[in-house]
Amino acid sequence: MSRTARIAAVAAAVLFVASASIDIPRDQPLVFTDPIDYILEAVFAGALWASAVALACMAVSNSRIPARLTIGTAALGHIAFATAATATLANGRESLDILASVGLVLIMAGYVGFFIADLIRMAEPRFSGIALFIATVGMISLGEGWGLIAWGAGWFAVAAMMRDRQPSLAPVGSAPAPRDPHRV
């Protein structure tokens, strides 16, 4: 996995948790009245854009077409949702609600496919599709505020799974070192 994907995944996780910390103690009005409303929407939009970048990097790095299609679908969903959140931030009121709804449907469809591709071992990093699917179900179940914590947790899990593959120190074709029978 690329370093960009891992950084974007961590950024998405941090921003989702940050937006939850703002959103849980207060309700955001449909028309923004306080600066905190703009801050909340900016942090949320940033989390969605970071998710889109992480997913796009994951789609490109996967070699199997089903994984690329499903992860790409989720990435497009995040782009649509992020565009609606950015428009809301710019207008200071709810904007492009239909685009946000389409984005959420694409996210869920992409994550269902990613979940299935992960179950049949056709996606990398392993278990990331499962983590994002469970996090999204948690986000939808818990609703605004608390649900963002679920998405943040899912992205933290995915970032942890995006580790670089470590090369073996032994030369290719060499025999493993003999075990000492006296060591436990």
C-alpha positions as CSV (number, residue, x, y, z in Angstrom):
1,M,0.0,0.0,0.0
2,S,1.2,3.5,-0.8
3,R,2.3,5.9,1.9
4,T,-0.3,8.4,0.5
5,A,-3.1,5.9,1.1
6,R,-2.0,5.3,4.7
7,I,-1.7,9.1,5.4
8,A,-5.1,9.7,3.9
9,A,-6.6,6.9,6.0
10,V,-5.2,8.3,9.2
11,A,-6.3,11.8,8.2
12,A,-9.8,10.5,7.5
13,A,-9.9,8.8,10.9
14,V,-8.7,11.8,12.8
15,L,-11.1,14.1,11.0
16,F,-14.1,11.9,11.5
17,V,-13.4,11.7,15.2
18,A,-12.8,15.4,15.3
19,S,-16.1,16.1,13.6
20,A,-17.9,13.7,16.0
21,S,-16.4,15.6,18.9
22,I,-18.0,18.8,17.6
23,D,-21.3,17.3,16.4
24,I,-22.2,15.1,19.5
25,P,-22.7,18.0,22.0
26,R,-24.7,20.2,19.6
27,D,-27.1,19.9,16.7
28,Q,-26.0,21.6,13.5
29,P,-28.8,23.8,12.1
30,L,-29.9,23.6,8.5
31,V,-28.8,27.3,8.0
32,F,-25.5,28.0,9.7
33,T,-25.6,30.7,12.4
34,D,-22.3,30.2,14.4
35,P,-18.7,29.8,13.3
36,I,-18.7,26.3,14.8
37,D,-21.2,25.2,12.2
38,Y,-18.7,26.1,9.5
39,I,-15.9,24.5,11.3
40,L,-17.9,21.3,11.7
41,E,-18.8,21.1,8.0
42,A,-15.2,21.9,7.0
43,V,-13.8,19.1,9.2
44,F,-16.5,16.7,7.9
45,A,-15.8,17.6,4.3
46,G,-12.1,17.1,4.9
47,A,-12.7,13.6,6.3
48,L,-14.8,12.7,3.3
49,W,-12.1,14.0,0.8
50,A,-9.4,12.1,2.8
51,S,-11.5,9.0,2.6
52,A,-11.9,9.4,-1.2
53,V,-8.1,9.8,-1.6
54,A,-7.4,6.7,0.5
55,L,-9.9,4.6,-1.4
56,A,-8.6,5.8,-4.8
57,C,-5.1,4.8,-3.8
58,M,-6.4,1.4,-2.6
59,A,-8.3,0.9,-5.8
60,V,-5.2,1.6,-7.9
61,S,-3.0,-0.6,-5.9
62,N,-5.3,-3.7,-6.1
63,S,-4.6,-6.0,-8.9
64,R,-8.0,-7.8,-9.1
65,I,-10.8,-6.1,-11.1
66,P,-13.6,-6.9,-8.6
67,A,-11.7,-5.1,-5.8
68,R,-10.9,-2.1,-8.1
69,L,-14.5,-1.8,-9.1
70,T,-16.0,-2.0,-5.6
71,I,-13.4,0.2,-4.0
72,G,-13.7,2.6,-6.9
73,T,-17.5,2.7,-6.3
74,A,-16.9,3.6,-2.7
75,A,-14.4,6.3,-3.7
76,L,-16.9,7.8,-6.1
77,G,-19.5,7.8,-3.3
78,H,-17.1,9.6,-1.0
79,I,-16.4,12.2,-3.7
80,A,-20.1,12.8,-4.2
81,F,-20.8,13.1,-0.5
82,A,-17.7,15.3,-0.1
83,T,-18.8,17.6,-2.9
84,A,-22.2,18.0,-1.2
85,A,-20.5,18.8,2.1
86,T,-18.2,21.3,0.5
87,A,-21.2,23.0,-1.2
88,T,-22.9,23.1,2.2
89,L,-19.8,24.7,3.7
90,A,-19.7,27.3,0.9
91,N,-23.4,28.2,1.1
92,G,-23.7,28.1,4.9
93,R,-26.8,25.9,4.6
94,E,-27.7,22.3,3.5
95,S,-26.9,22.0,-0.2
96,L,-27.0,19.3,-2.8
97,D,-28.9,16.9,-0.6
98,I,-29.6,14.6,-3.5
99,L,-25.9,14.3,-4.3
100,A,-25.2,13.5,-0.6
101,S,-27.9,10.7,-0.8
102,V,-26.5,9.3,-4.0
103,G,-23.0,9.4,-2.4
104,L,-24.2,7.5,0.6
105,V,-25.8,4.9,-1.6
106,L,-22.6,4.5,-3.7
107,I,-20.5,4.3,-0.5
108,M,-22.7,1.5,0.9
109,A,-22.8,-0.4,-2.4
110,G,-19.1,-0.1,-2.8
111,Y,-18.5,-1.3,0.8
112,V,-20.8,-4.2,0.3
113,G,-18.8,-5.3,-2.7
114,F,-15.5,-4.6,-1.0
115,F,-16.7,-6.7,2.0
116,I,-17.5,-9.6,-0.4
117,A,-14.2,-9.2,-2.3
118,D,-12.4,-9.2,1.0
119,L,-14.2,-12.3,2.2
120,I,-13.2,-14.2,-0.9
121,R,-9.6,-12.9,-0.6
122,M,-9.7,-10.7,-3.7
123,A,-8.9,-7.4,-2.0
124,E,-5.9,-5.8,-0.3
125,P,-5.2,-4.9,2.4
126,R,-6.7,-8.0,3.9
127,F,-9.7,-7.4,6.2
128,S,-10.0,-3.7,5.2
129,G,-13.2,-4.3,3.3
130,I,-14.7,-6.0,6.4
131,A,-13.6,-3.2,8.6
132,L,-15.0,-0.4,6.4
133,F,-18.3,-2.3,5.9
134,I,-18.8,-2.8,9.7
135,A,-17.8,0.8,10.3
136,T,-20.3,2.1,7.8
137,V,-23.1,-0.1,9.2
138,G,-22.2,1.4,12.6
139,M,-22.2,4.9,11.2
140,I,-25.7,4.4,9.7
141,S,-27.0,2.7,12.8
142,L,-25.7,5.3,15.3
143,G,-26.5,8.3,13.2
144,E,-24.9,11.7,13.2
145,G,-22.2,12.3,15.7
146,W,-21.7,8.9,17.3
147,G,-21.7,7.3,13.9
148,L,-18.7,9.4,12.8
149,I,-16.8,7.7,15.6
150,A,-17.6,4.4,14.0
151,W,-16.3,5.6,10.7
152,G,-13.2,7.0,12.4
153,A,-12.5,3.6,14.0
154,G,-12.9,1.9,10.7
155,W,-10.4,4.2,9.1
156,F,-7.9,3.7,11.9
157,A,-8.2,0.0,11.4
158,V,-7.6,0.3,7.7
159,A,-4.6,2.5,8.3
160,A,-3.2,-0.1,10.6
161,M,-3.7,-2.8,8.0
162,M,-1.8,-0.7,5.3
163,R,1.6,-1.8,6.3
164,D,4.5,-2.2,4.0
165,R,5.5,-5.7,3.2
166,Q,8.8,-6.4,4.8
167,P,11.3,-8.3,2.7
168,S,12.8,-11.4,4.1
169,L,16.3,-11.2,5.4
170,A,17.2,-14.6,4.1
171,P,18.2,-14.9,0.5
172,V,15.7,-16.5,-1.8
173,G,16.0,-20.3,-1.9
174,S,18.0,-20.6,1.4
175,A,17.1,-23.0,4.1
176,P,15.6,-21.7,7.3
177,A,18.0,-21.5,10.3
178,P,18.0,-24.7,12.5
179,R,16.1,-24.5,15.7
180,D,17.8,-24.9,19.0
181,P,16.1,-27.9,20.7
182,H,17.0,-26.5,24.2
183,R,15.1,-23.2,23.6
184,V,11.4,-23.0,24.4
